[in-house]
Amino acid sequence: MHLGNSNRKYAYFKNNHKLDKVTEEKDLGVVFTNNLKPARQCQTAYAKANRILGLISRTISYKIPDILLKL
């Protein structure tokens, strides 16, 4: 991954094998992009929260506000 605007974007080799260029990397649950903006991390967190909320709304039939707030 090439970081920064003034990076010359050299080609890197390991054991005479050219390493692939990537624009995004996930490490310890955090998504890093080559421009270091948090937009992709926010999108990932938003999607995960929506999946959980969808699961809760599909599986719980008796929805009391007190119980939903605890979830």
N, CA and C atoms as a LAMMPS dump frame, in Angstrom:
ITEM: TIMESTEP
0
ITEM: NUMBER OF ATOMS
213
ITEM: BOX BOUNDS ff ff ff
-5.0000000000000000e+02 5.0000000000000000e+02
-5.0000000000000000e+02 5.0000000000000000e+02
-5.0000000000000000e+02 5.0000000000000000e+02
ITEM: ATOMS id mol type element x y z
1 1 1 N 0.85 -1.166 0
2 1 2 C 0 0 0
3 1 3 C 0.897 1.231 0
4 2 1 N 0.595 2.151 -0.856
5 2 2 C 1.34 3.4 -0.944
6 2 3 C 0.568 4.475 -0.193
7 3 1 N 1.182 5.057 0.825
8 3 2 C 0.531 6.07 1.641
9 3 3 C 1.071 7.444 1.316
10 4 1 N 0.178 8.439 1.316
11 4 2 C 0.596 9.824 1.123
12 4 3 C 0.515 10.282 -0.319
13 5 1 N 0.426 11.586 -0.486
14 5 2 C 0.316 12.161 -1.826
15 5 3 C 1.651 12.263 -2.534
16 6 1 N 2.739 12.45 -1.803
17 6 2 C 4.049 12.621 -2.427
18 6 3 C 4.818 11.305 -2.535
19 7 1 N 4.158 10.19 -2.327
20 7 2 C 4.793 8.882 -2.426
21 7 3 C 5.104 8.587 -3.891
22 8 1 N 6.283 8.084 -4.156
23 8 2 C 6.704 7.834 -5.542
24 8 3 C 6.205 6.505 -6.081
25 9 1 N 5.544 5.717 -5.26
26 9 2 C 4.907 4.462 -5.672
27 9 3 C 5.89 3.499 -6.348
28 10 1 N 6.965 3.213 -5.645
29 10 2 C 7.949 2.259 -6.134
30 10 3 C 7.359 0.851 -6.16
31 11 1 N 7.917 0.007 -6.973
32 11 2 C 7.555 -1.403 -6.998
33 11 3 C 8.437 -2.126 -5.982
34 12 1 N 7.828 -2.938 -5.132
35 12 2 C 8.562 -3.659 -4.098
36 12 3 C 8.61 -5.137 -4.438
37 13 1 N 9.75 -5.763 -4.117
38 13 2 C 9.972 -7.164 -4.436
39 13 3 C 10.341 -7.921 -3.169
40 14 1 N 9.946 -9.193 -3.14
41 14 2 C 10.346 -10.095 -2.061
42 14 3 C 10.675 -11.433 -2.712
43 15 1 N 11.921 -11.867 -2.563
44 15 2 C 12.417 -13.089 -3.198
45 15 3 C 12.181 -13.062 -4.712
46 16 1 N 12.528 -11.959 -5.341
47 16 2 C 12.381 -11.752 -6.788
48 16 3 C 10.935 -11.884 -7.263
49 17 1 N 9.997 -11.641 -6.388
50 17 2 C 8.577 -11.671 -6.738
51 17 3 C 7.992 -10.302 -6.425
52 18 1 N 7.39 -9.681 -7.421
53 18 2 C 6.822 -8.347 -7.234
54 18 3 C 5.574 -8.429 -6.352
55 19 1 N 5.533 -7.585 -5.324
56 19 2 C 4.385 -7.562 -4.427
57 19 3 C 3.236 -6.783 -5.059
58 20 1 N 2.011 -7.251 -4.829
59 20 2 C 0.831 -6.601 -5.386
60 20 3 C 0.571 -5.275 -4.689
61 21 1 N 0.002 -4.333 -5.441
62 21 2 C -0.408 -3.048 -4.87
63 21 3 C -1.842 -3.193 -4.378
64 22 1 N -2.094 -2.717 -3.169
65 22 2 C -3.443 -2.75 -2.616
66 22 3 C -3.849 -1.339 -2.219
67 23 1 N -5.141 -1.076 -2.202
68 23 2 C -5.641 0.233 -1.798
69 23 3 C -6.278 0.19 -0.429
70 24 1 N -6.459 -1.02 0.107
71 24 2 C -7.168 -1.175 1.374
72 24 3 C -6.615 -2.38 2.113
73 25 1 N -6.483 -2.247 3.432
74 25 2 C -5.963 -3.337 4.263
75 25 3 C -6.725 -3.34 5.573
76 26 1 N -7.047 -4.527 6.079
77 26 2 C -7.746 -4.649 7.355
78 26 3 C -6.802 -5.29 8.363
79 27 1 N -6.605 -4.605 9.492
80 27 2 C -5.708 -5.096 10.526
81 27 3 C -6.357 -4.858 11.883
82 28 1 N -6.522 -5.917 12.661
83 28 2 C -7.147 -5.854 13.979
84 28 3 C -8.546 -5.235 13.929
85 29 1 N -9.278 -5.512 12.851
86 29 2 C -10.641 -5.026 12.723
87 29 3 C -10.772 -3.602 12.244
88 30 1 N -9.658 -2.94 11.948
89 30 2 C -9.686 -1.557 11.468
90 30 3 C -9.28 -1.557 9.999
91 31 1 N -10.078 -0.865 9.173
92 31 2 C -9.806 -0.8 7.744
93 31 3 C -8.963 0.437 7.457
94 32 1 N -7.794 0.221 6.842
95 32 2 C -6.906 1.307 6.437
96 32 3 C -6.944 1.415 4.923
97 33 1 N -7.09 2.634 4.41
98 33 2 C -7.024 2.866 2.974
99 33 3 C -5.772 3.67 2.663
100 34 1 N -5.426 3.727 1.384
101 34 2 C -4.19 4.412 1.015
102 34 3 C -4.264 5.921 1.225
103 35 1 N -5.458 6.514 1.325
104 35 2 C -5.556 7.953 1.589
105 35 3 C -5.767 8.248 3.078
106 36 1 N -5.853 7.212 3.908
107 36 2 C -5.971 7.289 5.364
108 36 3 C -7.225 8.046 5.836
109 37 1 N -8.257 8.051 5.026
110 37 2 C -9.518 8.661 5.437
111 37 3 C -10.391 7.595 6.086
112 38 1 N -11.183 7.964 7.102
113 38 2 C -11.967 6.969 7.841
114 38 3 C -13.28 6.577 7.174
115 39 1 N -13.546 6.997 5.961
116 39 2 C -14.84 6.741 5.325
117 39 3 C -15.122 5.247 5.195
118 40 1 N -14.166 4.454 4.767
119 40 2 C -14.381 3.012 4.583
120 40 3 C -14.628 2.333 5.921
121 41 1 N -13.918 2.742 6.974
122 41 2 C -14.129 2.178 8.305
123 41 3 C -15.538 2.502 8.791
124 42 1 N -16.001 3.725 8.538
125 42 2 C -17.354 4.128 8.949
126 42 3 C -18.404 3.333 8.192
127 43 1 N -18.196 3.104 6.905
128 43 2 C -19.139 2.312 6.117
129 43 3 C -19.222 0.888 6.64
130 44 1 N -18.087 0.316 6.997
131 44 2 C -18.052 -1.042 7.514
132 44 3 C -18.781 -1.138 8.851
133 45 1 N -18.534 -0.179 9.747
134 45 2 C -19.192 -0.179 11.053
135 45 3 C -20.699 0.032 10.903
136 46 1 N -21.11 0.903 9.996
137 46 2 C -22.527 1.172 9.743
138 46 3 C -23.23 -0.083 9.224
139 47 1 N -22.594 -0.781 8.287
140 47 2 C -23.18 -1.996 7.731
141 47 3 C -23.319 -3.078 8.793
142 48 1 N -22.315 -3.205 9.651
143 48 2 C -22.366 -4.213 10.704
144 48 3 C -23.479 -3.895 11.702
145 49 1 N -23.632 -2.63 12.072
146 49 2 C -24.693 -2.231 12.994
147 49 3 C -26.068 -2.483 12.385
148 50 1 N -26.232 -2.203 11.103
149 50 2 C -27.51 -2.456 10.445
150 50 3 C -27.84 -3.94 10.383
151 51 1 N -26.827 -4.794 10.192
152 51 2 C -27.068 -6.238 10.203
153 51 3 C -27.568 -6.696 11.565
154 52 1 N -26.953 -6.188 12.625
155 52 2 C -27.362 -6.567 13.981
156 52 3 C -28.776 -6.068 14.273
157 53 1 N -29.078 -4.819 13.885
158 53 2 C -30.421 -4.286 14.108
159 53 3 C -31.47 -5.069 13.321
160 54 1 N -31.133 -5.475 12.113
161 54 2 C -32.049 -6.302 11.325
162 54 3 C -32.288 -7.642 11.969
163 55 1 N -31.244 -8.245 12.514
164 55 2 C -31.372 -9.522 13.206
165 55 3 C -32.283 -9.384 14.417
166 56 1 N -32.092 -8.323 15.181
167 56 2 C -32.92 -8.093 16.369
168 56 3 C -34.378 -7.889 15.973
169 57 1 N -34.633 -7.093 14.949
170 57 2 C -36.022 -6.816 14.563
171 57 3 C -36.708 -8.046 13.982
172 58 1 N -35.95 -8.942 13.326
173 58 2 C -36.554 -10.155 12.777
174 58 3 C -36.819 -11.213 13.827
175 59 1 N -36.005 -11.281 14.868
176 59 2 C -36.106 -12.394 15.813
177 59 3 C -36.917 -12.088 17.062
178 60 1 N -37.061 -10.838 17.431
179 60 2 C -37.804 -10.493 18.642
180 60 3 C -39.206 -10.061 18.234
181 61 1 N -40.199 -10.775 18.763
182 61 2 C -41.572 -10.449 18.393
183 61 3 C -42.227 -9.506 19.402
184 62 1 N -41.868 -9.598 20.672
185 62 2 C -42.46 -8.766 21.717
186 62 3 C -41.465 -7.658 22.038
187 63 1 N -41.658 -6.483 21.456
188 63 2 C -40.666 -5.415 21.515
189 63 3 C -41.03 -4.373 22.562
190 64 1 N -40.46 -4.53 23.735
191 64 2 C -40.618 -3.557 24.817
192 64 3 C -39.423 -2.609 24.731
193 65 1 N -39.637 -1.295 24.814
194 65 2 C -38.512 -0.35 24.703
195 65 3 C -37.382 -0.608 25.694
196 66 1 N -37.697 -1.035 26.911
197 66 2 C -36.648 -1.317 27.899
198 66 3 C -35.734 -2.439 27.446
199 67 1 N -36.322 -3.484 26.889
200 67 2 C -35.527 -4.621 26.435
201 67 3 C -34.697 -4.245 25.205
202 68 1 N -35.299 -3.506 24.272
203 68 2 C -34.571 -3.111 23.076
204 68 3 C -33.402 -2.204 23.367
205 69 1 N -33.541 -1.307 24.359
206 69 2 C -32.432 -0.448 24.723
207 69 3 C -31.266 -1.236 25.298
208 70 1 N -31.574 -2.29 26.051
209 70 2 C -30.494 -3.137 26.61
210 70 3 C -29.77 -3.907 25.51
211 71 1 N -30.486 -4.295 24.472
212 71 2 C -29.855 -5.019 23.363
213 71 3 C -28.968 -4.084 22.57
